């Protein structure tokens, strides 16, 4: 912080410049820390979301696989029907 000179009890311009330079350096350091924290938080969130989505994809795959094994004829019929619909849509 600016100090007052003992002679006339006033803050000098050089003191103010020094304080301003220190404040700029402090703000730059804080900005860097905040950027690093935000990046770290975003990386953690991305990793958590990716893990969650991969887990849900595996659960869905397991469920569909189980349905196909439990009801193979129904699964075959559904696959045939979906193939027919898609074939008609794509042939137009």
Secondary structure, DSSP 8 states (H G I E B T S, - for coil): ---B-TTT--B-HHHHHHHHHHHHHHHHHHHHHHHHHHHHHHHHHHHHHHHHHHHHHHHHHHHHHHHHHH-HHHHHHHHHHHHHHHHHHHH-
